[in-house]
Amino acid sequence: MSLSGLCQVCESREATHTCVQCGTAACDDHFDRASNLCVRCADRSGRGDISPAGSEVDEDDVHRI
């Protein structure tokens, strides 16, 4: 599939992928190739990690219900 236009997430880079879940056109930075999802859908599904690499989790970051 050929895409033209801007990423619908950042609205500044060229869209090169389409999310299989919601259809969002996304650039390389806002698309998770492993799941074929945009970062928004990957985040909601729990399959994507858009946190900076190497960030440490401490007790303040952990929430239990």
PDB file of N, H, CA, C and O in Angstrom:
ATOM      1  N   MET A   1       0.843  -1.169   0.000  1.00  0.00           N
ATOM      2  CA  MET A   1       0.000   0.000   0.000  1.00  0.00           C
ATOM      3  C   MET A   1       0.888   1.232   0.000  1.00  0.00           C
ATOM      4  O   MET A   1       1.864   1.312   0.745  1.00  0.00           O
ATOM      5  N   SER A   2       0.540   2.174  -0.834  1.00  0.00           N
ATOM      6  H   SER A   2      -0.254   2.109  -1.440  1.00  0.00           H
ATOM      7  CA  SER A   2       1.296   3.417  -0.929  1.00  0.00           C
ATOM      8  C   SER A   2       0.593   4.501  -0.122  1.00  0.00           C
ATOM      9  O   SER A   2      -0.611   4.716  -0.261  1.00  0.00           O
ATOM     10  N   LEU A   3       1.353   5.170   0.709  1.00  0.00           N
ATOM     11  H   LEU A   3       2.331   4.995   0.821  1.00  0.00           H
ATOM     12  CA  LEU A   3       0.799   6.249   1.528  1.00  0.00           C
ATOM     13  C   LEU A   3       1.359   7.585   1.076  1.00  0.00           C
ATOM     14  O   LEU A   3       2.494   7.674   0.609  1.00  0.00           O
ATOM     15  N   SER A   4       0.568   8.595   1.219  1.00  0.00           N
ATOM     16  H   SER A   4      -0.355   8.522   1.599  1.00  0.00           H
ATOM     17  CA  SER A   4       1.077   9.949   1.022  1.00  0.00           C
ATOM     18  C   SER A   4       0.433  10.825   2.081  1.00  0.00           C
ATOM     19  O   SER A   4      -0.745  10.661   2.396  1.00  0.00           O
ATOM     20  N   GLY A   5       1.189  11.736   2.618  1.00  0.00           N
ATOM     21  H   GLY A   5       2.146  11.868   2.362  1.00  0.00           H
ATOM     22  CA  GLY A   5       0.671  12.624   3.641  1.00  0.00           C
ATOM     23  C   GLY A   5       1.469  12.534   4.917  1.00  0.00           C
ATOM     24  O   GLY A   5       2.479  11.836   5.003  1.00  0.00           O
ATOM     25  N   LEU A   6       0.991  13.257   5.901  1.00  0.00           N
ATOM     26  H   LEU A   6       0.170  13.825   5.832  1.00  0.00           H
ATOM     27  CA  LEU A   6       1.685  13.352   7.178  1.00  0.00           C
ATOM     28  C   LEU A   6       1.201  12.306   8.166  1.00  0.00           C
ATOM     29  O   LEU A   6       0.070  11.825   8.089  1.00  0.00           O
ATOM     30  N   CYS A   7       2.072  11.970   9.085  1.00  0.00           N
ATOM     31  H   CYS A   7       2.991  12.361   9.147  1.00  0.00           H
ATOM     32  CA  CYS A   7       1.744  11.100  10.208  1.00  0.00           C
ATOM     33  C   CYS A   7       0.591  11.725  10.983  1.00  0.00           C
ATOM     34  O   CYS A   7       0.631  12.912  11.308  1.00  0.00           O
ATOM     35  N   GLN A   8      -0.435  10.933  11.279  1.00  0.00           N
ATOM     36  H   GLN A   8      -0.468   9.969  11.015  1.00  0.00           H
ATOM     37  CA  GLN A   8      -1.585  11.450  12.015  1.00  0.00           C
ATOM     38  C   GLN A   8      -1.335  11.526  13.517  1.00  0.00           C
ATOM     39  O   GLN A   8      -2.198  11.988  14.263  1.00  0.00           O
ATOM     40  N   VAL A   9      -0.176  11.084  13.965  1.00  0.00           N
ATOM     41  H   VAL A   9       0.525  10.708  13.359  1.00  0.00           H
ATOM     42  CA  VAL A   9       0.177  11.186  15.382  1.00  0.00           C
ATOM     43  C   VAL A   9       0.948  12.480  15.623  1.00  0.00           C
ATOM     44  O   VAL A   9       0.542  13.295  16.451  1.00  0.00           O
ATOM     45  N   CYS A  10       2.054  12.676  14.909  1.00  0.00           N
ATOM     46  H   CYS A  10       2.384  12.014  14.236  1.00  0.00           H
ATOM     47  CA  CYS A  10       2.891  13.864  15.136  1.00  0.00           C
ATOM     48  C   CYS A  10       2.587  15.008  14.165  1.00  0.00           C
ATOM     49  O   CYS A  10       2.930  16.161  14.426  1.00  0.00           O
ATOM     50  N   GLU A  11       1.952  14.684  13.060  1.00  0.00           N
ATOM     51  H   GLU A  11       1.673  13.748  12.847  1.00  0.00           H
ATOM     52  CA  GLU A  11       1.585  15.674  12.040  1.00  0.00           C
ATOM     53  C   GLU A  11       2.772  16.466  11.507  1.00  0.00           C
ATOM     54  O   GLU A  11       2.617  17.613  11.089  1.00  0.00           O
ATOM     55  N   SER A  12       3.973  15.853  11.521  1.00  0.00           N
ATOM     56  H   SER A  12       4.100  14.921  11.861  1.00  0.00           H
ATOM     57  CA  SER A  12       5.130  16.574  10.999  1.00  0.00           C
ATOM     58  C   SER A  12       6.009  15.728  10.081  1.00  0.00           C
ATOM     59  O   SER A  12       6.723  16.280   9.244  1.00  0.00           O
ATOM     60  N   ARG A  13       5.975  14.410  10.216  1.00  0.00           N
ATOM     61  H   ARG A  13       5.395  13.961  10.896  1.00  0.00           H
ATOM     62  CA  ARG A  13       6.791  13.531   9.387  1.00  0.00           C
ATOM     63  C   ARG A  13       5.913  12.803   8.380  1.00  0.00           C
ATOM     64  O   ARG A  13       4.699  12.698   8.559  1.00  0.00           O
ATOM     65  N   GLU A  14       6.535  12.306   7.324  1.00  0.00           N
ATOM     66  H   GLU A  14       7.520  12.391   7.178  1.00  0.00           H
ATOM     67  CA  GLU A  14       5.807  11.567   6.301  1.00  0.00           C
ATOM     68  C   GLU A  14       5.301  10.234   6.857  1.00  0.00           C
ATOM     69  O   GLU A  14       6.045   9.500   7.506  1.00  0.00           O
ATOM     70  N   ALA A  15       4.040   9.933   6.596  1.00  0.00           N
ATOM     71  H   ALA A  15       3.435  10.530   6.068  1.00  0.00           H
ATOM     72  CA  ALA A  15       3.461   8.661   7.020  1.00  0.00           C
ATOM     73  C   ALA A  15       3.953   7.554   6.093  1.00  0.00           C
ATOM     74  O   ALA A  15       3.890   7.682   4.870  1.00  0.00           O
ATOM     75  N   THR A  16       4.442   6.470   6.684  1.00  0.00           N
ATOM     76  H   THR A  16       4.493   6.366   7.677  1.00  0.00           H
ATOM     77  CA  THR A  16       4.957   5.352   5.898  1.00  0.00           C
ATOM     78  C   THR A  16       4.291   4.030   6.270  1.00  0.00           C
ATOM     79  O   THR A  16       4.590   3.001   5.666  1.00  0.00           O
ATOM     80  N   HIS A  17       3.396   4.043   7.252  1.00  0.00           N
ATOM     81  H   HIS A  17       3.153   4.879   7.743  1.00  0.00           H
ATOM     82  CA  HIS A  17       2.725   2.835   7.728  1.00  0.00           C
ATOM     83  C   HIS A  17       1.259   3.139   8.025  1.00  0.00           C
ATOM     84  O   HIS A  17       0.871   4.293   8.205  1.00  0.00           O
ATOM     85  N   THR A  18       0.458   2.082   8.072  1.00  0.00           N
ATOM     86  H   THR A  18       0.773   1.144   7.926  1.00  0.00           H
ATOM     87  CA  THR A  18      -0.944   2.201   8.462  1.00  0.00           C
ATOM     88  C   THR A  18      -1.223   1.211   9.585  1.00  0.00           C
ATOM     89  O   THR A  18      -0.901   0.029   9.468  1.00  0.00           O
ATOM     90  N   CYS A  19      -1.815   1.686  10.660  1.00  0.00           N
ATOM     91  H   CYS A  19      -2.076   2.647  10.755  1.00  0.00           H
ATOM     92  CA  CYS A  19      -2.161   0.849  11.807  1.00  0.00           C
ATOM     93  C   CYS A  19      -3.256  -0.141  11.392  1.00  0.00           C
ATOM     94  O   CYS A  19      -4.274   0.253  10.823  1.00  0.00           O
ATOM     95  N   VAL A  20      -3.036  -1.432  11.682  1.00  0.00           N
ATOM     96  H   VAL A  20      -2.209  -1.752  12.145  1.00  0.00           H
ATOM     97  CA  VAL A  20      -4.015  -2.450  11.310  1.00  0.00           C
ATOM     98  C   VAL A  20      -5.259  -2.405  12.195  1.00  0.00           C
ATOM     99  O   VAL A  20      -6.290  -2.975  11.835  1.00  0.00           O
ATOM    100  N   GLN A  21      -5.181  -1.743  13.334  1.00  0.00           N
ATOM    101  H   GLN A  21      -4.344  -1.281  13.627  1.00  0.00           H
ATOM    102  CA  GLN A  21      -6.321  -1.688  14.243  1.00  0.00           C
ATOM    103  C   GLN A  21      -7.218  -0.483  13.978  1.00  0.00           C
ATOM    104  O   GLN A  21      -8.436  -0.629  13.878  1.00  0.00           O
ATOM    105  N   CYS A  22      -6.626   0.707  13.862  1.00  0.00           N
ATOM    106  H   CYS A  22      -5.637   0.825  13.942  1.00  0.00           H
ATOM    107  CA  CYS A  22      -7.454   1.913  13.740  1.00  0.00           C
ATOM    108  C   CYS A  22      -7.331   2.612  12.389  1.00  0.00           C
ATOM    109  O   CYS A  22      -8.122   3.504  12.082  1.00  0.00           O
ATOM    110  N   GLY A  23      -6.348   2.215  11.582  1.00  0.00           N
ATOM    111  H   GLY A  23      -5.706   1.490  11.832  1.00  0.00           H
ATOM    112  CA  GLY A  23      -6.178   2.826  10.270  1.00  0.00           C
ATOM    113  C   GLY A  23      -5.380   4.110  10.253  1.00  0.00           C
ATOM    114  O   GLY A  23      -5.274   4.759   9.212  1.00  0.00           O
ATOM    115  N   THR A  24      -4.814   4.492  11.391  1.00  0.00           N
ATOM    116  H   THR A  24      -4.900   3.966  12.237  1.00  0.00           H
ATOM    117  CA  THR A  24      -4.014   5.704  11.468  1.00  0.00           C
ATOM    118  C   THR A  24      -2.776   5.598  10.584  1.00  0.00           C
ATOM    119  O   THR A  24      -2.078   4.585  10.599  1.00  0.00           O
ATOM    120  N   ALA A  25      -2.511   6.655   9.813  1.00  0.00           N
ATOM    121  H   ALA A  25      -3.079   7.478   9.801  1.00  0.00           H
ATOM    122  CA  ALA A  25      -1.272   6.749   9.041  1.00  0.00           C
ATOM    123  C   ALA A  25      -0.189   7.221   9.997  1.00  0.00           C
ATOM    124  O   ALA A  25      -0.360   8.227  10.685  1.00  0.00           O
ATOM    125  N   ALA A  26       0.936   6.493  10.043  1.00  0.00           N
ATOM    126  H   ALA A  26       1.075   5.676   9.484  1.00  0.00           H
ATOM    127  CA  ALA A  26       1.978   6.808  11.019  1.00  0.00           C
ATOM    128  C   ALA A  26       3.362   6.780  10.395  1.00  0.00           C
ATOM    129  O   ALA A  26       3.625   6.025   9.459  1.00  0.00           O
ATOM    130  N   CYS A  27       4.251   7.626  10.935  1.00  0.00           N
ATOM    131  H   CYS A  27       4.037   8.240  11.695  1.00  0.00           H
ATOM    132  CA  CYS A  27       5.654   7.642  10.514  1.00  0.00           C
ATOM    133  C   CYS A  27       6.393   6.513  11.240  1.00  0.00           C
ATOM    134  O   CYS A  27       5.820   5.838  12.095  1.00  0.00           O
ATOM    135  N   ASP A  28       7.649   6.316  10.897  1.00  0.00           N
ATOM    136  H   ASP A  28       8.115   6.864  10.202  1.00  0.00           H
ATOM    137  CA  ASP A  28       8.455   5.262  11.536  1.00  0.00           C
ATOM    138  C   ASP A  28       8.523   5.421  13.049  1.00  0.00           C
ATOM    139  O   ASP A  28       8.516   4.427  13.774  1.00  0.00           O
ATOM    140  N   ASP A  29       8.588   6.661  13.535  1.00  0.00           N
ATOM    141  H   ASP A  29       8.593   7.469  12.946  1.00  0.00           H
ATOM    142  CA  ASP A  29       8.710   6.909  14.971  1.00  0.00           C
ATOM    143  C   ASP A  29       7.435   6.597  15.751  1.00  0.00           C
ATOM    144  O   ASP A  29       7.490   6.361  16.958  1.00  0.00           O
ATOM    145  N   HIS A  30       6.299   6.593  15.078  1.00  0.00           N
ATOM    146  H   HIS A  30       6.254   6.784  14.098  1.00  0.00           H
ATOM    147  CA  HIS A  30       5.015   6.398  15.757  1.00  0.00           C
ATOM    148  C   HIS A  30       4.312   5.117  15.322  1.00  0.00           C
ATOM    149  O   HIS A  30       3.085   5.025  15.349  1.00  0.00           O
ATOM    150  N   PHE A  31       5.116   4.128  14.920  1.00  0.00           N
ATOM    151  H   PHE A  31       6.113   4.203  14.899  1.00  0.00           H
ATOM    152  CA  PHE A  31       4.568   2.848  14.479  1.00  0.00           C
ATOM    153  C   PHE A  31       5.394   1.719  15.063  1.00  0.00           C
ATOM    154  O   PHE A  31       6.624   1.752  15.017  1.00  0.00           O
ATOM    155  N   ASP A  32       4.721   0.721  15.612  1.00  0.00           N
ATOM    156  H   ASP A  32       3.722   0.694  15.650  1.00  0.00           H
ATOM    157  CA  ASP A  32       5.383  -0.453  16.174  1.00  0.00           C
ATOM    158  C   ASP A  32       5.307  -1.578  15.144  1.00  0.00           C
ATOM    159  O   ASP A  32       4.257  -2.193  14.957  1.00  0.00           O
ATOM    160  N   ARG A  33       6.426  -1.837  14.481  1.00  0.00           N
ATOM    161  H   ARG A  33       7.279  -1.338  14.633  1.00  0.00           H
ATOM    162  CA  ARG A  33       6.458  -2.854  13.412  1.00  0.00           C
ATOM    163  C   ARG A  33       6.135  -4.255  13.922  1.00  0.00           C
ATOM    164  O   ARG A  33       5.544  -5.050  13.192  1.00  0.00           O
ATOM    165  N   ALA A  34       6.501  -4.565  15.133  1.00  0.00           N
ATOM    166  H   ALA A  34       6.981  -3.918  15.726  1.00  0.00           H
ATOM    167  CA  ALA A  34       6.278  -5.907  15.675  1.00  0.00           C
ATOM    168  C   ALA A  34       4.794  -6.241  15.764  1.00  0.00           C
ATOM    169  O   ALA A  34       4.403  -7.388  15.546  1.00  0.00           O
ATOM    170  N   SER A  35       3.977  -5.262  16.077  1.00  0.00           N
ATOM    171  H   SER A  35       4.295  -4.331  16.253  1.00  0.00           H
ATOM    172  CA  SER A  35       2.540  -5.501  16.227  1.00  0.00           C
ATOM    173  C   SER A  35       1.714  -4.909  15.086  1.00  0.00           C
ATOM    174  O   SER A  35       0.508  -5.141  15.010  1.00  0.00           O
ATOM    175  N   ASN A  36       2.360  -4.141  14.195  1.00  0.00           N
ATOM    176  H   ASN A  36       3.340  -3.952  14.257  1.00  0.00           H
ATOM    177  CA  ASN A  36       1.671  -3.439  13.107  1.00  0.00           C
ATOM    178  C   ASN A  36       0.626  -2.461  13.633  1.00  0.00           C
ATOM    179  O   ASN A  36      -0.432  -2.279  13.031  1.00  0.00           O
ATOM    180  N   LEU A  37       0.940  -1.833  14.771  1.00  0.00           N
ATOM    181  H   LEU A  37       1.800  -1.981  15.260  1.00  0.00           H
ATOM    182  CA  LEU A  37       0.032  -0.875  15.400  1.00  0.00           C
ATOM    183  C   LEU A  37       0.706   0.483  15.530  1.00  0.00           C
ATOM    184  O   LEU A  37       1.926   0.571  15.668  1.00  0.00           O
ATOM    185  N   CYS A  38      -0.107   1.549  15.483  1.00  0.00           N
ATOM    186  H   CYS A  38      -1.098   1.477  15.371  1.00  0.00           H
ATOM    187  CA  CYS A  38       0.429   2.871  15.799  1.00  0.00           C
ATOM    188  C   CYS A  38       0.735   2.891  17.295  1.00  0.00           C
ATOM    189  O   CYS A  38       0.262   2.023  18.029  1.00  0.00           O
ATOM    190  N   VAL A  39       1.506   3.851  17.749  1.00  0.00           N
ATOM    191  H   VAL A  39       1.891   4.556  17.153  1.00  0.00           H
ATOM    192  CA  VAL A  39       1.893   3.878  19.168  1.00  0.00           C
ATOM    193  C   VAL A  39       0.686   4.040  20.085  1.00  0.00           C
ATOM    194  O   VAL A  39       0.703   3.550  21.214  1.00  0.00           O
ATOM    195  N   ARG A  40      -0.354   4.716  19.623  1.00  0.00           N
ATOM    196  H   ARG A  40      -0.368   5.114  18.706  1.00  0.00           H
ATOM    197  CA  ARG A  40      -1.562   4.879  20.455  1.00  0.00           C
ATOM    198  C   ARG A  40      -2.230   3.530  20.708  1.00  0.00           C
ATOM    199  O   ARG A  40      -2.554   3.204  21.849  1.00  0.00           O
ATOM    200  N   CYS A  41      -2.437   2.745  19.650  1.00  0.00           N
ATOM    201  H   CYS A  41      -2.173   3.010  18.722  1.00  0.00           H
ATOM    202  CA  CYS A  41      -3.067   1.425  19.808  1.00  0.00           C
ATOM    203  C   CYS A  41      -2.144   0.459  20.536  1.00  0.00           C
ATOM    204  O   CYS A  41      -2.607  -0.342  21.349  1.00  0.00           O
ATOM    205  N   ALA A  42      -0.845   0.521  20.258  1.00  0.00           N
ATOM    206  H   ALA A  42      -0.469   1.171  19.598  1.00  0.00           H
ATOM    207  CA  ALA A  42       0.110  -0.345  20.944  1.00  0.00           C
ATOM    208  C   ALA A  42       0.114  -0.046  22.437  1.00  0.00           C
ATOM    209  O   ALA A  42       0.207  -0.962  23.255  1.00  0.00           O
ATOM    210  N   ASP A  43       0.014   1.221  22.794  1.00  0.00           N
ATOM    211  H   ASP A  43      -0.062   1.965  22.130  1.00  0.00           H
ATOM    212  CA  ASP A  43      -0.009   1.611  24.199  1.00  0.00           C
ATOM    213  C   ASP A  43      -1.283   1.108  24.878  1.00  0.00           C
ATOM    214  O   ASP A  43      -1.225   0.598  25.997  1.00  0.00           O
ATOM    215  N   ARG A  44      -2.426   1.244  24.215  1.00  0.00           N
ATOM    216  H   ARG A  44      -2.473   1.658  23.306  1.00  0.00           H
ATOM    217  CA  ARG A  44      -3.698   0.788  24.787  1.00  0.00           C
ATOM    218  C   ARG A  44      -3.748  -0.726  24.922  1.00  0.00           C
ATOM    219  O   ARG A  44      -4.361  -1.250  25.852  1.00  0.00           O
ATOM    220  N   SER A  45      -3.107  -1.426  24.000  1.00  0.00           N
ATOM    221  H   SER A  45      -2.608  -1.000  23.245  1.00  0.00           H
ATOM    222  CA  SER A  45      -3.147  -2.888  24.023  1.00  0.00           C
ATOM    223  C   SER A  45      -2.129  -3.466  25.000  1.00  0.00           C
ATOM    224  O   SER A  45      -2.189  -4.647  25.343  1.00  0.00           O
ATOM    225  N   GLY A  46      -1.190  -2.627  25.446  1.00  0.00           N
ATOM    226  H   GLY A  46      -1.141  -1.668  25.168  1.00  0.00           H
ATOM    227  CA  GLY A  46      -0.134  -3.103  26.328  1.00  0.00           C
ATOM    228  C   GLY A  46       1.003  -3.762  25.574  1.00  0.00           C
ATOM    229  O   GLY A  46       1.919  -4.307  26.189  1.00  0.00           O
ATOM    230  N   ARG A  47       0.959  -3.722  24.235  1.00  0.00           N
ATOM    231  H   ARG A  47       0.215  -3.279  23.735  1.00  0.00           H
ATOM    232  CA  ARG A  47       1.992  -4.356  23.424  1.00  0.00           C
ATOM    233  C   ARG A  47       3.135  -3.427  23.097  1.00  0.00           C
ATOM    234  O   ARG A  47       4.208  -3.886  22.706  1.00  0.00           O
ATOM    235  N   GLY A  48       2.934  -2.133  23.246  1.00  0.00           N
ATOM    236  H   GLY A  48       2.063  -1.760  23.563  1.00  0.00           H
ATOM    237  CA  GLY A  48       3.992  -1.198  22.895  1.00  0.00           C
ATOM    238  C   GLY A  48       4.593  -0.559  24.121  1.00  0.00           C
ATOM    239  O   GLY A  48       3.920  -0.369  25.135  1.00  0.00           O
ATOM    240  N   ASP A  49       5.844  -0.235  24.023  1.00  0.00           N
ATOM    241  H   ASP A  49       6.391  -0.389  23.200  1.00  0.00           H
ATOM    242  CA  ASP A  49       6.518   0.470  25.103  1.00  0.00           C
ATOM    243  C   ASP A  49       7.078   1.735  24.501  1.00  0.00           C
ATOM    244  O   ASP A  49       8.089   1.703  23.799  1.00  0.00           O
ATOM    245  N   ILE A  50       6.421   2.859  24.773  1.00  0.00           N
ATOM    246  H   ILE A  50       5.600   2.885  25.343  1.00  0.00           H
ATOM    247  CA  ILE A  50       6.884   4.111  24.207  1.00  0.00           C
ATOM    248  C   ILE A  50       7.676   4.916  25.228  1.00  0.00           C
ATOM    249  O   ILE A  50       7.942   6.102  25.032  1.00  0.00           O
ATOM    250  N   SER A  51       8.052   4.249  26.330  1.00  0.00           N
ATOM    251  H   SER A  51       7.836   3.286  26.489  1.00  0.00           H
ATOM    252  CA  SER A  51       8.899   4.888  27.323  1.00  0.00           C
ATOM    253  C   SER A  51      10.329   4.928  26.813  1.00  0.00           C
ATOM    254  O   SER A  51      10.732   4.052  26.048  1.00  0.00           O
ATOM    255  N   PRO A  52      11.091   5.911  27.213  1.00  0.00           N
ATOM    256  CA  PRO A  52      12.491   5.947  26.805  1.00  0.00           C
ATOM    257  C   PRO A  52      13.229   4.706  27.273  1.00  0.00           C
ATOM    258  O   PRO A  52      13.009   4.225  28.385  1.00  0.00           O
ATOM    259  N   ALA A  53      14.091   4.199  26.438  1.00  0.00           N
ATOM    260  H   ALA A  53      14.271   4.590  25.535  1.00  0.00           H
ATOM    261  CA  ALA A  53      14.867   3.004  26.782  1.00  0.00           C
ATOM    262  C   ALA A  53      15.755   3.300  27.980  1.00  0.00           C
ATOM    263  O   ALA A  53      16.316   4.389  28.099  1.00  0.00           O
ATOM    264  N   GLY A  54      15.872   2.332  28.851  1.00  0.00           N
ATOM    265  H   GLY A  54      15.417   1.447  28.754  1.00  0.00           H
ATOM    266  CA  GLY A  54      16.749   2.477  29.999  1.00  0.00           C
ATOM    267  C   GLY A  54      16.126   3.186  31.184  1.00  0.00           C
ATOM    268  O   GLY A  54      16.789   3.389  32.201  1.00  0.00           O
ATOM    269  N   SER A  55      14.856   3.568  31.071  1.00  0.00           N
ATOM    270  H   SER A  55      14.317   3.403  30.245  1.00  0.00           H
ATOM    271  CA  SER A  55      14.240   4.238  32.210  1.00  0.00           C
ATOM    272  C   SER A  55      13.976   3.215  33.307  1.00  0.00           C
ATOM    273  O   SER A  55      13.535   2.098  33.037  1.00  0.00           O
ATOM    274  N   GLU A  56      14.245   3.599  34.512  1.00  0.00           N
ATOM    275  H   GLU A  56      14.603   4.506  34.731  1.00  0.00           H
ATOM    276  CA  GLU A  56      14.072   2.696  35.635  1.00  0.00           C
ATOM    277  C   GLU A  56      12.728   2.938  36.294  1.00  0.00           C
ATOM    278  O   GLU A  56      12.251   4.071  36.361  1.00  0.00           O
ATOM    279  N   VAL A  57      12.127   1.876  36.776  1.00  0.00           N
ATOM    280  H   VAL A  57      12.515   0.955  36.722  1.00  0.00           H
ATOM    281  CA  VAL A  57      10.853   1.963  37.472  1.00  0.00           C
ATOM    282  C   VAL A  57      11.126   1.851  38.958  1.00  0.00           C
ATOM    283  O   VAL A  57      11.816   0.937  39.409  1.00  0.00           O
ATOM    284  N   ASP A  58      10.577   2.790  39.715  1.00  0.00           N
ATOM    285  H   ASP A  58      10.017   3.533  39.348  1.00  0.00           H
ATOM    286  CA  ASP A  58      10.720   2.696  41.159  1.00  0.00           C
ATOM    287  C   ASP A  58       9.332   2.521  41.774  1.00  0.00           C
ATOM    288  O   ASP A  58       8.339   2.479  41.048  1.00  0.00           O
ATOM    289  N   GLU A  59       9.249   2.420  43.082  1.00  0.00           N
ATOM    290  H   GLU A  59      10.055   2.454  43.673  1.00  0.00           H
ATOM    291  CA  GLU A  59       7.984   2.163  43.765  1.00  0.00           C
ATOM    292  C   GLU A  59       6.940   3.247  43.485  1.00  0.00           C
ATOM    293  O   GLU A  59       5.745   2.950  43.500  1.00  0.00           O
ATOM    294  N   ASP A  60       7.347   4.474  43.235  1.00  0.00           N
ATOM    295  H   ASP A  60       8.317   4.714  43.223  1.00  0.00           H
ATOM    296  CA  ASP A  60       6.398   5.535  42.942  1.00  0.00           C
ATOM    297  C   ASP A  60       5.731   5.342  41.585  1.00  0.00           C
ATOM    298  O   ASP A  60       4.640   5.860  41.347  1.00  0.00           O
ATOM    299  N   ASP A  61       6.390   4.591  40.690  1.00  0.00           N
ATOM    300  H   ASP A  61       7.276   4.170  40.884  1.00  0.00           H
ATOM    301  CA  ASP A  61       5.853   4.355  39.356  1.00  0.00           C
ATOM    302  C   ASP A  61       4.906   3.155  39.301  1.00  0.00           C
ATOM    303  O   ASP A  61       4.170   2.992  38.328  1.00  0.00           O
ATOM    304  N   VAL A  62       4.922   2.322  40.329  1.00  0.00           N
ATOM    305  H   VAL A  62       5.521   2.455  41.119  1.00  0.00           H
ATOM    306  CA  VAL A  62       4.132   1.101  40.329  1.00  0.00           C
ATOM    307  C   VAL A  62       2.804   1.376  41.036  1.00  0.00           C
ATOM    308  O   VAL A  62       2.773   1.878  42.159  1.00  0.00           O
ATOM    309  N   HIS A  63       1.718   1.038  40.358  1.00  0.00           N
ATOM    310  H   HIS A  63       1.743   0.630  39.445  1.00  0.00           H
ATOM    311  CA  HIS A  63       0.378   1.250  40.925  1.00  0.00           C
ATOM    312  C   HIS A  63      -0.320  -0.104  41.011  1.00  0.00           C
ATOM    313  O   HIS A  63      -0.380  -0.850  40.034  1.00  0.00           O
ATOM    314  N   ARG A  64      -0.831  -0.399  42.164  1.00  0.00           N
ATOM    315  H   ARG A  64      -0.783   0.207  42.958  1.00  0.00           H
ATOM    316  CA  ARG A  64      -1.530  -1.674  42.350  1.00  0.00           C
ATOM    317  C   ARG A  64      -2.967  -1.386  42.745  1.00  0.00           C
ATOM    318  O   ARG A  64      -3.260  -0.444  43.482  1.00  0.00           O
ATOM    319  N   ILE A  65      -3.850  -2.223  42.233  1.00  0.00           N
ATOM    320  H   ILE A  65      -3.612  -2.988  41.634  1.00  0.00           H
ATOM    321  CA  ILE A  65      -5.285  -2.063  42.545  1.00  0.00           C
ATOM    322  C   ILE A  65      -5.710  -3.192  43.431  1.00  0.00           C
ATOM    323  O   ILE A  65      -6.875  -3.266  43.821  1.00  0.00           O
TER     324      ILE A  65
END
